Amino acid sequence: MLINSCDLLDERIAKPVDKKFVFREPDQSGNDIEVRFIDSGYTKAILNSDKGRIYQEQKETFLDDNVRVEFFSKYNGNRISRLTADSVRIDDVTKNMTARGNVIVKSDSSGNKLETSILDWNNQTQRIFSNEFVRITTANEIIIGYGFESDQSLSNYKINKVSGTSYRNK
């Protein structure tokens, strides 16, 4: 027994798709990407990624595959911390950045390490923050919680909802 299903097509299926969910080709794409965040001759950060895409209409840049960001001191130009993540979205207007997936920030000076799933960087204030679960490992302790804000060097941070602390054996 054969049934011709063309006549049974539900008219809801034929409705147009919402434009914001339509796949768009990037205006530019490339490999071995480097993005420098510079203000008045001062390099705030250097971002590297194996792949990148720029969407001019949305004013967004997406970087993924081996994303690395180095943050630099305004005072002496030295690197103060390094971030790694699965992907990064950059707002091309504000230059703010959101890192996603296996986000790790390690401080060069203190050795403190932050781990989370999503981390935002505010280009204007030079602060990093997250509303997600975070884990901070220092020389003396491991602190876990939800919600986090810090300077880029992880030397002055706060966790909004601490849910656990353990002291490390030396």
DSSP file (Angstrom, degrees, kcal/mol; ACC not computed):
  #  RESIDUE AA STRUCTURE BP1 BP2  ACC     N-H-->O    O-->H-N    N-H-->O    O-->H-N    TCO  KAPPA ALPHA  PHI   PSI    X-CA   Y-CA   Z-CA
    1    1 A M              0   0    0      0, 0.0     2,-0.4     0, 0.0     0, 0.0   0.000 360.0 360.0 360.0 126.9    0.0    0.0    0.0
    2    2 A L        -     0   0    0      2,-0.0     2,-0.5     0, 0.0     0, 0.0  -0.885 360.0-162.7-110.7 138.7    1.5    3.4   -1.0
    3    3 A I        -     0   0    0     -2,-0.4     2,-0.9     3,-0.0     3,-0.0  -0.984  17.1-137.7-121.8 129.3    0.5    6.7    0.4
    4    4 A N    >   -     0   0    0     -2,-0.5     3,-0.6     1,-0.2     4,-0.2  -0.756  19.8-174.0 -85.1 107.2    1.3    9.9   -1.4
    5    5 A S  G >   +     0   0    0     -2,-0.9     3,-0.8     1,-0.2     4,-0.2   0.563  66.6  83.6 -83.3  -7.5    2.4   12.2    1.5
    6    6 A C  G >  S+     0   0    0      1,-0.3     3,-1.0     2,-0.2    -1,-0.2   0.865  90.2  51.8 -62.6 -34.9    2.7   15.3   -0.6
    7    7 A D  G <  S+     0   0    0     -3,-0.6    -1,-0.3     1,-0.2    -2,-0.2   0.711 105.7  56.3 -73.9 -18.7   -1.0   16.0   -0.2
    8    8 A L  G <  S+     0   0    0     -3,-0.8    -1,-0.2    -4,-0.2     2,-0.2   0.315  73.3 137.1 -95.8   8.7   -0.7   15.6    3.6
    9    9 A L    <   -     0   0    0     -3,-1.0     2,-0.3    -4,-0.2    -3,-0.1  -0.371  57.0-125.6 -62.2 123.2    2.0   18.3    4.0
   10   10 A D    >>  -     0   0    0     -2,-0.2     3,-1.4     1,-0.1     4,-0.6  -0.528   9.6-138.2 -70.6 129.4    1.1   20.4    7.1
   11   11 A E  T 34 S+     0   0    0     -2,-0.3     3,-0.4     1,-0.3     4,-0.2   0.697  98.1  71.0 -66.9 -16.8    1.0   24.1    6.1
   12   12 A R  T >4 S+     0   0    0      1,-0.2     3,-1.1     2,-0.2    -1,-0.3   0.818  91.3  59.8 -65.8 -29.4    2.8   25.0    9.3
   13   13 A I  T <4 S+     0   0    0     -3,-1.4    -1,-0.2     1,-0.2    -2,-0.2   0.821  98.5  57.9 -66.9 -31.1    6.0   23.4    7.9
   14   14 A A  T 3< S+     0   0    0     -4,-0.6    -1,-0.2    -3,-0.4    -2,-0.2   0.446  78.4 117.7 -83.2   0.1    6.0   25.8    4.9
   15   15 A K  S <  S-     0   0    0     -3,-1.1    -3,-0.0    -4,-0.2     2,-0.0  -0.358  75.9 -97.5 -66.8 148.0    6.1   29.0    7.1
   16   16 A P        -     0   0    0      0, 0.0     2,-0.2     0, 0.0    -1,-0.1  -0.320  39.5-111.3 -66.3 149.9    9.2   31.1    6.6
   17   17 A V        -     0   0    0      1,-0.1     5,-0.1    -3,-0.1     2,-0.1  -0.561  37.0 -96.1 -81.6 143.4   12.0   30.7    9.1
   18   18 A D    >   -     0   0    0     -2,-0.2     3,-1.8     1,-0.1     4,-0.3  -0.392  33.5-130.2 -57.8 130.9   12.8   33.6   11.6
   19   19 A K  G >  S+     0   0    0      1,-0.3     3,-1.3     2,-0.2    -1,-0.1   0.792 102.9  62.9 -59.5 -31.7   15.6   35.6   10.0
   20   20 A K  G 3  S+     0   0    0      1,-0.3    -1,-0.3     3,-0.0    -2,-0.1   0.685 104.5  49.1 -71.1 -13.9   17.8   35.6   13.2
   21   21 A F  G <  S+     0   0    0     -3,-1.8     2,-0.3     2,-0.1    -1,-0.3   0.387  84.5 111.9-102.1   2.7   18.0   31.8   13.0
   22   22 A V  S <  S-     0   0    0     -3,-1.3     2,-0.2    -4,-0.3    -3,-0.0  -0.595  75.7-114.3 -78.0 133.1   19.0   31.7    9.3
   23   23 A F        -     0   0    0     -2,-0.3     2,-0.4     1,-0.0    -1,-0.1  -0.494  35.6-164.6 -67.0 130.0   22.6   30.5    8.7
   24   24 A R        -     0   0    0     -2,-0.2     3,-0.1    -3,-0.0    -1,-0.0  -0.946  19.0-123.4-118.9 139.6   24.7   33.3    7.3
   25   25 A E        -     0   0    0     -2,-0.4     2,-0.0     1,-0.1    28,-0.0  -0.553  38.0-107.0 -72.4 142.7   28.0   33.0    5.6
   26   26 A P        -     0   0    0      0, 0.0    29,-0.2     0, 0.0     3,-0.1  -0.359  13.8-132.6 -67.9 153.3   30.7   35.1    7.2
   27   27 A D  S    S+     0   0    0     27,-2.2     2,-0.3     1,-0.3    28,-0.2   0.829  93.7  10.6 -73.0 -32.4   31.9   38.2    5.4
   28   28 A Q  E     +A   54   0A   0     26,-1.5    26,-2.9     2,-0.0     2,-0.3  -0.993  69.1 174.7-142.9 146.9   35.4   37.2    6.1
   29   29 A S  E     +A   53   0A   0     -2,-0.3     2,-0.3    24,-0.2    24,-0.2  -0.982  10.2 153.4-147.2 157.9   37.0   34.0    7.4
   30   30 A G  E     -A   52   0A   0     22,-2.1    22,-2.0    -2,-0.3     2,-0.3  -0.985  33.1-109.4-169.4 177.0   40.5   32.8    7.9
   31   31 A N  E    S+A   51   0A   0     -2,-0.3    20,-0.3    20,-0.2    19,-0.1  -0.816  88.7  27.4-118.9 159.5   43.0   30.6    9.6
   32   32 A D  E    S-     0   0A   0     18,-1.7     2,-0.3    -2,-0.3    18,-0.2   0.967  82.9-170.6  51.9  62.8   45.9   31.5   12.0
   33   33 A I  E     -A   49   0A   0     16,-2.5    16,-2.0    -3,-0.2     2,-0.4  -0.595  17.4-172.5 -88.9 141.1   44.1   34.6   13.3
   34   34 A E  E     -A   48   0A   0     -2,-0.3     2,-0.4    14,-0.2    14,-0.2  -0.991   0.9-174.3-132.7 129.0   45.6   37.3   15.5
   35   35 A V  E     -A   47   0A   0     12,-2.8    12,-3.2    -2,-0.4     2,-0.5  -0.988   7.9-159.4-121.9 127.9   43.6   40.2   17.0
   36   36 A R  E     -A   46   0A   0     -2,-0.4     2,-0.8    10,-0.2    10,-0.2  -0.917   7.9-151.8-109.8 132.7   45.3   43.0   18.9
   37   37 A F  E     +A   45   0A   0      8,-2.8     7,-3.1    -2,-0.5     8,-1.2  -0.900  29.5 172.8-101.9 106.9   43.4   45.2   21.4
   38   38 A I  E     -A   43   0A   0     -2,-0.8     2,-0.4     5,-0.2     5,-0.2  -0.933  18.1-178.5-124.1 139.1   45.3   48.5   21.4
   39   39 A D  E >  S-A   42   0A   0      3,-2.5     3,-2.0    -2,-0.4    -2,-0.0  -0.951  75.3 -22.0-138.8 116.9   44.4   51.8   23.0
   40   40 A S  T 3  S-     0   0    0     -2,-0.4     3,-0.1     1,-0.3    -1,-0.0   0.872 128.0 -48.3  52.7  43.4   46.7   54.9   22.6
   41   41 A G  T 3  S+     0   0    0      1,-0.2     2,-0.5     0, 0.0    -1,-0.3   0.338 114.0 118.7  84.0  -7.4   49.7   52.7   21.7
   42   42 A Y  E <   -A   39   0A   0     -3,-2.0    -3,-2.5    30,-0.0     2,-0.8  -0.824  60.3-139.6 -96.2 124.6   49.2   50.4   24.7
   43   43 A T  E     +A   38   0A   0     -2,-0.5    -5,-0.2    -5,-0.2     3,-0.1  -0.748  21.8 178.8 -84.5 111.6   48.5   46.7   23.8
   44   44 A K  E     -     0   0A   0     -7,-3.1    28,-2.5    -2,-0.8     2,-0.3   0.884  64.6 -12.2 -78.4 -42.1   45.8   45.5   26.2
   45   45 A A  E     -AB  37  71A   0     -8,-1.2    -8,-2.8    26,-0.2     2,-0.4  -0.992  50.6-146.2-158.5 153.9   45.6   42.0   24.8
   46   46 A I  E     -AB  36  70A   0     24,-2.1    24,-2.6    -2,-0.3     2,-0.4  -0.995  19.1-163.8-127.1 124.3   46.6   39.8   21.9
   47   47 A L  E     -AB  35  69A   0    -12,-3.2   -12,-2.8    -2,-0.4     2,-0.4  -0.912   6.1-174.4-111.4 132.2   44.2   37.0   20.9
   48   48 A N  E     +AB  34  68A   0     20,-3.3    20,-2.8    -2,-0.4     2,-0.3  -0.957   7.9 166.3-124.9 145.5   45.3   34.1   18.7
   49   49 A S  E     -A   33   0A   0    -16,-2.0   -16,-2.5    -2,-0.4    17,-0.2  -0.989  40.8-130.8-154.3 151.6   43.1   31.4   17.1
   50   50 A D  E    S+     0   0A   0     15,-2.6   -18,-1.7    -2,-0.3     2,-0.3   0.796  96.2  23.8 -74.0 -27.5   43.4   28.7   14.5
   51   51 A K  E     +AC  31  64A   0     13,-1.4    13,-1.8    14,-0.4     2,-0.3  -0.984  66.9 174.8-139.5 149.1   40.1   29.8   12.8
   52   52 A G  E     -AC  30  63A   0    -22,-2.0   -22,-2.1    -2,-0.3     2,-0.3  -0.997  12.3-163.8-153.6 154.6   38.0   32.9   12.7
   53   53 A R  E     -AC  29  62A   0      9,-2.7     9,-2.9    -2,-0.3     2,-0.5  -0.999   8.6-154.6-139.5 137.6   34.9   34.4   11.1
   54   54 A I  E     -AC  28  61A   0    -26,-2.9   -27,-2.2    -2,-0.3   -26,-1.5  -0.953   3.3-167.9-115.5 130.9   33.8   38.1   10.8
   55   55 A Y  E  >> - C   0  60A   0      5,-3.1     5,-2.0    -2,-0.5     4,-0.9  -0.926   4.0-173.6-116.5 102.3   30.1   39.1   10.5
   56   56 A Q  T  45S+     0   0    0     -2,-0.6     3,-0.3     1,-0.2    -1,-0.1   0.884  80.3  53.2 -68.6 -40.6   30.0   42.7    9.5
   57   57 A E  T  45S+     0   0    0      1,-0.2    -1,-0.2     2,-0.1    -2,-0.0   0.907 117.3  38.1 -63.0 -41.1   26.3   43.3    9.7
   58   58 A Q  T  45S-     0   0    0      2,-0.1    -1,-0.2    34,-0.0    -2,-0.2   0.570 105.7-131.3 -83.9  -9.3   26.1   41.8   13.2
   59   59 A K  T  <5 +     0   0    0     -4,-0.9    33,-2.4    -3,-0.3    34,-0.5   0.928  62.8 129.8  56.6  49.1   29.4   43.5   14.1
   60   60 A E  E   < -CD  55  91A   0     -5,-2.0    -5,-3.1    31,-0.2     2,-0.4  -0.970  45.6-159.4-134.2 147.0   30.8   40.3   15.6
   61   61 A T  E     -CD  54  90A   0     29,-2.1    29,-3.0    -2,-0.3     2,-0.5  -0.996  10.2-161.4-123.6 132.9   33.9   38.2   15.3
   62   62 A F  E     -CD  53  89A   0     -9,-2.9    -9,-2.7    -2,-0.4     2,-0.4  -0.959   7.3-175.1-115.6 130.0   33.9   34.5   16.2
   63   63 A L  E     +CD  52  88A   0     25,-2.9    25,-2.9    -2,-0.5     2,-0.3  -0.980  11.9 161.1-123.9 135.1   37.2   32.7   16.9
   64   64 A D  E     +CD  51  87A   0    -13,-1.8   -13,-1.4    -2,-0.4    23,-0.2  -0.971  33.6  59.9-149.2 166.1   37.4   29.0   17.6
   65   65 A D  E    S-     0   0A   0     21,-1.7   -15,-2.6    -2,-0.3   -14,-0.4   0.900 115.6  -1.7  78.6  95.0   39.8   26.2   17.6
   66   66 A N  E    S-     0   0A   0    -17,-0.2     2,-0.4     1,-0.2    20,-0.1   0.959  82.7-170.0  64.9  56.2   42.8   26.6   19.9
   67   67 A V  E     + D   0  85A   0     18,-1.4    18,-1.6   -18,-0.2     2,-0.4  -0.637   8.0 177.4 -83.0 131.7   41.9   30.1   21.2
   68   68 A R  E     -BD  48  84A   0    -20,-2.8   -20,-3.3    -2,-0.4     2,-0.4  -1.000   8.0-172.9-135.8 134.1   44.6   31.9   23.3
   69   69 A V  E     -BD  47  83A   0     14,-2.7    14,-3.3    -2,-0.4     2,-0.5  -0.995   6.5-161.6-129.7 131.6   44.6   35.4   24.8
   70   70 A E  E     -BD  46  82A   0    -24,-2.6   -24,-2.1    -2,-0.4     2,-0.4  -0.956   9.7-153.6-111.1 129.5   47.4   37.1   26.5
   71   71 A F  E     -BD  45  81A   0     10,-2.5     9,-3.0    -2,-0.5    10,-1.2  -0.829  12.2-153.9-102.9 141.6   46.6   40.1   28.7
   72   72 A F  E     - D   0  79A   0    -28,-2.5     7,-0.2    -2,-0.4     2,-0.2  -0.855  18.2-107.6-121.3 150.8   49.3   42.9   29.2
   73   73 A S     >  -     0   0    0      5,-2.9     4,-1.3    -2,-0.3   -30,-0.1  -0.516  14.9-147.1 -73.7 136.4   50.0   45.4   32.0
   74   74 A K  T  4 S+     0   0    0     -2,-0.2    -1,-0.1     1,-0.2   -31,-0.0   0.767  96.5  50.7 -69.6 -26.5   49.2   49.0   31.2
   75   75 A Y  T  4 S+     0   0    0      1,-0.1    -1,-0.2     3,-0.1    -2,-0.0   0.872 130.2   6.6 -86.8 -39.6   52.2   50.1   33.4
   76   76 A N  T  4 S-     0   0    0      2,-0.2    -2,-0.1     0, 0.0     3,-0.1   0.470  89.1-121.6-124.9  -3.3   55.1   48.1   32.1
   77   77 A G     <  +     0   0    0     -4,-1.3    -3,-0.1     1,-0.3     2,-0.1   0.449  63.9 139.4  79.0  -1.1   53.8   46.2   29.0
   78   78 A N        -     0   0    0     -6,-0.1    -5,-2.9     1,-0.1    -1,-0.3  -0.415  63.2 -99.2 -75.6 152.3   54.6   42.8   30.5
   79   79 A R  E     -D   72   0A   0     -7,-0.2    -7,-0.3     1,-0.1    -1,-0.1  -0.522  38.0-179.8 -68.2 135.2   52.2   39.9   30.1
   80   80 A I  E     -     0   0A   0     -9,-3.0    28,-2.6     1,-0.4    29,-0.7   0.671  60.5  -3.8-110.5 -25.0   50.1   39.4   33.3
   81   81 A S  E     -DE  71 107A   0    -10,-1.2   -10,-2.5    26,-0.3     2,-0.4  -0.987  55.0-138.4-161.8 166.3   47.9   36.5   32.4
   82   82 A R  E     -DE  70 106A   0     24,-2.0    24,-2.5    -2,-0.3     2,-0.4  -0.999  13.6-161.3-135.6 134.1   47.0   34.0   29.7
   83   83 A L  E     -DE  69 105A   0    -14,-3.3   -14,-2.7    -2,-0.4     2,-0.3  -0.909   4.7-172.7-114.1 140.4   43.5   32.7   28.8
   84   84 A T  E     +DE  68 104A   0     20,-2.4    20,-2.4    -2,-0.4     2,-0.3  -0.978  15.8 156.0-127.1 148.0   42.6   29.6   26.8
   85   85 A A  E     -D   67   0A   0    -18,-1.6   -18,-1.4    -2,-0.3    17,-0.2  -0.975  50.6-114.0-159.7 165.4   39.2   28.6   25.6
   86   86 A D  E    S-     0   0A   0     15,-2.3   -21,-1.7    14,-1.1     2,-0.3   0.871  96.8  -3.9 -73.1 -38.3   37.3   26.6   23.0
   87   87 A S  E     -DF  64 100A   0     13,-1.9    13,-2.7    14,-0.2     2,-0.3  -0.983  58.7-155.0-153.7 161.3   35.8   29.7   21.4
   88   88 A V  E     -DF  63  99A   0    -25,-2.9   -25,-2.9    -2,-0.3     2,-0.4  -0.999   3.8-157.4-141.3 139.0   35.5   33.5   21.7
   89   89 A R  E     -DF  62  98A   0      9,-2.5     9,-2.5    -2,-0.3     2,-0.5  -0.974  13.2-162.3-113.0 131.1   33.0   36.0   20.5
   90   90 A I  E     -DF  61  97A   0    -29,-3.0   -29,-2.1    -2,-0.4     2,-0.8  -0.959  17.0-138.5-114.6 128.9   34.1   39.6   20.1
   91   91 A D  E  >  -D   60   0A   0      5,-2.6     4,-2.8    -2,-0.5     5,-0.3  -0.783  16.3-153.6 -79.6 112.8   31.7   42.5   19.9
   92   92 A D  T  4 S+     0   0    0    -33,-2.4   -32,-0.1    -2,-0.8    -1,-0.1   0.625  88.4  50.6 -70.5 -12.3   33.4   44.6   17.2
   93   93 A V  T  4 S+     0   0    0    -34,-0.5    -1,-0.2     3,-0.1   -33,-0.1   0.921 126.0  20.6 -86.0 -54.0   31.9   47.8   18.5
   94   94 A T  T  4 S-     0   0    0      2,-0.1    -2,-0.2    29,-0.0    29,-0.1   0.693  93.4-133.4 -87.9 -20.2   32.8   47.7   22.2
   95   95 A K     <  +     0   0    0     -4,-2.8    -3,-0.1     1,-0.3     2,-0.1   0.619  53.6 150.5  68.7  15.9   35.7   45.1   21.7
   96   96 A N        -     0   0    0     -5,-0.3    -5,-2.6    26,-0.1     2,-0.4  -0.453  32.6-148.4 -71.9 154.4   34.3   43.2   24.7
   97   97 A M  E     -FG  90 121A   0     24,-2.2    24,-2.9    -7,-0.2     2,-0.5  -0.964  16.3-161.8-132.9 142.0   34.9   39.5   24.6
   98   98 A T  E     -FG  89 120A   0     -9,-2.5    -9,-2.5    -2,-0.4     2,-0.4  -0.988  12.1-161.2-122.5 120.9   33.1   36.3   25.7
   99   99 A A  E     -FG  88 119A   0     20,-3.4    20,-2.4    -2,-0.5     2,-0.3  -0.822  11.7-170.6-100.6 140.4   35.1   33.1   26.0
  100  100 A R  E     +FG  87 118A   0    -13,-2.7   -13,-1.9    -2,-0.4   -14,-1.1  -0.967  41.2  26.9-133.6 146.7   33.3   29.8   26.1
  101  101 A G  E    S+     0   0A   0     16,-2.6   -15,-2.3    -2,-0.3   -14,-0.2   0.821 117.1   1.7  78.1 112.7   34.1   26.2   26.7
  102  102 A N  E    S-     0   0A   0    -17,-0.2     2,-0.4     1,-0.2    15,-0.2   0.895  81.6-172.7  49.5  50.1   37.0   24.9   28.9
  103  103 A V  E     + G   0 116A   0     13,-1.8    13,-2.1   -18,-0.1     2,-0.4  -0.617   7.9 176.0 -79.8 126.2   38.0   28.5   29.9
  104  104 A I  E     -EG  84 115A   0    -20,-2.4   -20,-2.4    -2,-0.4     2,-0.4  -0.998  11.1-172.6-132.3 129.8   41.2   28.7   31.9
  105  105 A V  E     -EG  83 114A   0      9,-2.2     9,-2.9    -2,-0.4     2,-0.5  -0.989   6.1-170.3-120.4 129.5   43.0   31.8   33.0
  106  106 A K  E     -EG  82 113A   0    -24,-2.5   -24,-2.0    -2,-0.4     2,-0.3  -0.982  17.0-135.4-123.8 127.4   46.4   31.6   34.6
  107  107 A S  E  >  -E   81   0A   0      5,-2.7     4,-0.8    -2,-0.5   -26,-0.3  -0.618   3.1-152.4 -80.3 133.9   48.2   34.5   36.3
  108  108 A D  T  4 S+     0   0    0    -28,-2.6   -27,-0.1    -2,-0.3    -1,-0.1   0.871  92.9  39.9 -71.1 -37.4   51.9   35.0   35.4
  109  109 A S  T  4 S+     0   0    0    -29,-0.7    -1,-0.1    44,-0.1   -28,-0.1   0.945 128.9  23.3 -82.1 -49.2   52.7   36.7   38.8
  110  110 A S  T  4 S-     0   0    0     43,-0.4    29,-0.2     2,-0.1    -2,-0.1   0.720  90.1-131.6 -91.8 -22.2   50.7   34.8   41.4
  111  111 A G     <  +     0   0    0     -4,-0.8    -3,-0.1     1,-0.3    26,-0.1   0.459  51.9 154.9  80.6   0.4   50.2   31.5   39.6
  112  112 A N        -     0   0    0     41,-0.2    -5,-2.7    -6,-0.1     2,-0.4  -0.305  28.7-153.9 -60.3 144.9   46.5   31.6   40.4
  113  113 A K  E     -GH 106 137A   0     24,-2.4    24,-2.8    -7,-0.2     2,-0.4  -0.989   8.4-162.5-129.3 132.1   44.3   29.6   38.0
  114  114 A L  E     -GH 105 136A   0     -9,-2.9    -9,-2.2    -2,-0.4     2,-0.4  -0.915   6.5-172.7-110.3 136.6   40.7   30.2   37.2
  115  115 A E  E     +GH 104 135A   0     20,-2.2    20,-1.9    -2,-0.4     2,-0.3  -0.999  21.5 134.4-129.4 133.6   38.5   27.6   35.5
  116  116 A T  E     -GH 103 134A   0    -13,-2.1   -13,-1.8    -2,-0.4    18,-0.1  -0.941  54.6-118.0-160.7 176.6   35.0   28.1   34.2
  117  117 A S  E    S+     0   0A   0     16,-0.6   -16,-2.6     1,-0.3     2,-0.4   0.742  98.4  24.2 -97.6 -28.1   32.7   27.5   31.2
  118  118 A I  E     +G  100   0A   0     15,-0.2    14,-0.4   -18,-0.2     2,-0.4  -0.998  65.2 176.3-140.0 133.6   31.9   31.1   30.2
  119  119 A L  E     -G   99   0A   0    -20,-2.4   -20,-3.4    -2,-0.4     2,-0.3  -0.996  12.9-154.3-140.6 132.5   34.0   34.2   30.9
  120  120 A D  E     -GI  98 129A   0      9,-3.3     9,-2.3    -2,-0.4     2,-0.4  -0.815   2.5-158.9-105.2 147.1   33.5   37.8   29.8
  121  121 A W  E     -GI  97 128A   0    -24,-2.9   -24,-2.2    -2,-0.3     2,-0.7  -0.996   8.8-148.7-124.1 125.8   36.1   40.5   29.4
  122  122 A N  E  >> - I   0 127A   0      5,-2.7     4,-2.0    -2,-0.4     5,-0.8  -0.856   3.8-160.3 -95.2 114.2   35.2   44.1   29.5
  123  123 A N  T  45S+     0   0    0     -2,-0.7    -1,-0.2     1,-0.2   -28,-0.1   0.852  88.2  50.5 -62.2 -37.9   37.6   46.0   27.3
  124  124 A Q  T  45S+     0   0    0      1,-0.2    -1,-0.2   -30,-0.1    -2,-0.0   0.934 121.9  29.2 -68.7 -47.7   36.8   49.4   28.9
  125  125 A T  T  45S-     0   0    0      2,-0.1    -2,-0.2    26,-0.0    -1,-0.2   0.601  96.1-132.7 -91.2 -12.6   37.3   48.4   32.5
  126  126 A Q  T  <5 +     0   0    0     -4,-2.0    26,-0.7     1,-0.2     2,-0.3   0.852  61.2 135.6  61.7  35.4   39.9   45.6   31.9
  127  127 A R  E   < -IJ 122 151A   0     -5,-0.8    -5,-2.7    24,-0.2     2,-0.3  -0.851  45.7-147.8-114.3 149.9   37.9   43.3   34.2
  128  128 A I  E     +IJ 121 150A   0     22,-2.3    22,-2.4    -2,-0.3     2,-0.3  -0.899  24.8 166.6-113.0 147.6   37.0   39.6   33.7
  129  129 A F  E     -IJ 120 149A   0     -9,-2.3    -9,-3.3    -2,-0.3     2,-0.3  -0.992  16.2-171.4-157.5 159.4   33.7   38.2   35.1
  130  130 A S  E     - J   0 148A   0     18,-2.2    18,-2.8    -2,-0.3   -11,-0.1  -0.988  21.3-158.6-151.2 148.0   31.4   35.2   35.0
  131  131 A N  E    S+     0   0A   0     -2,-0.3     3,-0.1    16,-0.3   -12,-0.1   0.336  74.9  88.2-102.1   1.8   28.0   34.2   36.3
  132  132 A E  E    S-     0   0A   0    -14,-0.4    15,-2.2     1,-0.2     2,-0.1  -0.228  95.6 -64.7 -92.4 179.4   28.8   30.5   36.0
  133  133 A F  E     - J   0 146A   0     13,-0.2   -16,-0.6    -2,-0.1     2,-0.3  -0.456  58.9-169.2 -62.5 135.4   30.5   27.9   38.2
  134  134 A V  E     -HJ 116 145A   0     11,-3.1    11,-1.9   -18,-0.1     2,-0.4  -0.943  18.4-161.8-131.4 153.5   34.1   28.9   38.9
  135  135 A R  E     -HJ 115 144A   0    -20,-1.9   -20,-2.2    -2,-0.3     2,-0.5  -0.986   8.4-168.4-134.1 122.9   37.1   27.1   40.4
  136  136 A I  E     -HJ 114 143A   0      7,-3.0     7,-2.7    -2,-0.4     2,-0.5  -0.959   2.4-164.8-115.4 126.0   40.1   29.2   41.6
  137  137 A T  E     +HJ 113 142A   0    -24,-2.8   -24,-2.4    -2,-0.5     5,-0.2  -0.945  14.5 171.1-111.1 121.7   43.3   27.4   42.5
  138  138 A T        -     0   0    0      3,-3.1   -27,-0.1    -2,-0.5    30,-0.0  -0.566  51.9 -91.2-114.8-177.5   45.9   29.3   44.4
  139  139 A A  S    S+     0   0    0    -29,-0.2     3,-0.1    -2,-0.2   -28,-0.0   0.801 125.2  28.0 -64.3 -28.3   49.2   28.2   46.1
  140  140 A N  S    S+     0   0    0      1,-0.2    28,-2.6    27,-0.1     2,-0.3   0.676 123.3  13.6-109.1 -21.9   47.2   27.6   49.4
  141  141 A E  E     - K   0 167A   0     26,-0.3    -3,-3.1     2,-0.0     2,-0.5  -0.958  51.8-130.6-153.8 166.0   43.6   26.8   48.5
  142  142 A I  E     -JK 137 166A   0     24,-2.7    24,-2.2    -2,-0.3     2,-0.4  -0.996  28.0-170.0-121.4 124.3   41.0   25.7   46.0
  143  143 A I  E     -JK 136 165A   0     -7,-2.7    -7,-3.0    -2,-0.5     2,-0.3  -0.954   2.8-173.8-119.0 132.3   37.8   27.9   46.0
  144  144 A I  E     +JK 135 164A   0     20,-2.8    19,-2.6    -2,-0.4    20,-1.4  -0.927  23.3 114.2-123.8 152.2   34.7   27.0   44.1
  145  145 A G  E     -JK 134 162A   0    -11,-1.9   -11,-3.1    -2,-0.3     2,-0.4  -0.977  56.2 -77.5 177.2-167.5   31.5   28.9   43.7
  146  146 A Y  E    S+JK 133 161A   0     15,-1.7    15,-1.9    -2,-0.3   -13,-0.2  -0.981  88.0  21.5-125.2 130.9   29.1   30.8   41.3
  147  147 A G  E     -     0   0A   0    -15,-2.2    13,-1.7    -2,-0.4    14,-0.4   0.454  64.6-170.4  84.2 133.4   29.7   34.2   40.0
  148  148 A F  E     -JK 130 159A   0    -18,-2.8   -18,-2.2    11,-0.3     2,-0.3  -0.996  15.4-177.2-157.6 145.5   33.1   35.8   39.8
  149  149 A E  E     +JK 129 158A   0      9,-2.0     9,-2.4    -2,-0.3     2,-0.3  -0.981  20.2 148.4-147.7 142.6   34.8   39.2   39.0
  150  150 A S  E     -JK 128 157A   0    -22,-2.4   -22,-2.3    -2,-0.3     7,-0.2  -0.984  46.3 -95.7-160.3 165.4   38.5   40.0   38.9
  151  151 A D  E >   -J  127   0A   0      5,-0.9     3,-1.4    -2,-0.3   -24,-0.2  -0.405  54.6 -99.0 -75.9 170.2   41.3   42.1   37.5
  152  152 A Q  T 3  S+     0   0    0    -26,-0.7   -81,-0.1     1,-0.3   -25,-0.1   0.714 121.6  58.2 -68.4 -20.9   43.1   40.4   34.6
  153  153 A S  T 3  S-     0   0    0    -46,-0.1   -43,-0.4   -72,-0.1    -1,-0.3   0.456 102.7-128.9 -89.4   0.0   46.0   39.3   36.8
  154  154 A L  S <  S+     0   0    0     -3,-1.4     3,-0.2     2,-0.2    -2,-0.1   0.748  78.7 114.4  58.3  26.6   43.7   37.3   39.1
  155  155 A S  S    S+     0   0    0      1,-0.2     2,-0.4   -43,-0.0    -1,-0.1   0.686  75.5  38.2 -97.2 -20.1   45.2   39.0   42.1
  156  156 A N  S    S+     0   0    0     -5,-0.1    -5,-0.9     2,-0.0     2,-0.3  -0.793  84.4 143.8-132.1  88.9   42.1   40.9   43.2
  157  157 A Y  E     -K  150   0A   0     -2,-0.4     2,-0.3    -3,-0.2    -7,-0.2  -0.820  31.0-159.5-127.7 162.0   39.0   38.8   42.8
  158  158 A K  E     -K  149   0A   0     -9,-2.4    -9,-2.0    -2,-0.3     2,-0.5  -0.997   9.2-149.7-140.7 143.3   35.7   38.0   44.4
  159  159 A I  E     -K  148   0A   0     -2,-0.3     3,-0.4   -11,-0.2   -11,-0.3  -0.953   9.9-151.9-109.5 128.0   33.4   35.0   44.1
  160  160 A N  E    S+     0   0A   0    -13,-1.7     2,-0.5    -2,-0.5   -13,-0.2   0.921  86.0  21.6 -69.3 -46.0   29.7   35.9   44.6
  161  161 A K  E    S-K  146   0A   0    -15,-1.9   -15,-1.7   -14,-0.4     2,-0.3  -0.797  76.0-161.5-127.5  87.8   28.5   32.6   46.0
  162  162 A V  E     +K  145   0A   0     -2,-0.5   -17,-0.3    -3,-0.4     3,-0.1  -0.522  14.0 174.5 -69.3 129.7   31.3   30.5   47.5
  163  163 A S  E     +     0   0A   0    -19,-2.6     2,-0.3     1,-0.4   -18,-0.2   0.453  60.9   2.5-116.4  -4.0   30.2   26.9   47.8
  164  164 A G  E     -K  144   0A   0    -20,-1.4   -20,-2.8     2,-0.0    -1,-0.4  -0.895  49.3-169.9-177.9 148.9   33.4   25.3   48.9
  165  165 A T  E     -K  143   0A   0     -2,-0.3     2,-0.4   -22,-0.2   -22,-0.2  -0.994   7.7-178.4-143.0 137.3   37.0   25.8   50.0
  166  166 A S  E     -K  142   0A   0    -24,-2.2   -24,-2.7    -2,-0.3     2,-0.4  -0.995  23.8-127.3-135.7 147.1   39.8   23.3   50.6
  167  167 A Y  E     -K  141   0A   0     -2,-0.4   -26,-0.3   -26,-0.2     2,-0.3  -0.751  23.8-129.9 -95.7 137.2   43.4   23.9   51.6
  168  168 A R        -     0   0    0    -28,-2.6     2,-0.3    -2,-0.4    -1,-0.0  -0.590  16.6-122.5 -86.1 144.7   46.2   22.5   49.6
  169  169 A N              0   0    0     -2,-0.3    -1,-0.0     1,-0.1   -28,-0.0  -0.670 360.0 360.0 -81.7 138.4   49.0   20.5   51.2
  170  170 A K              0   0    0     -2,-0.3    -1,-0.1   -30,-0.0    -2,-0.0   0.437 360.0 360.0 -96.6 360.0   52.4   21.9   50.5
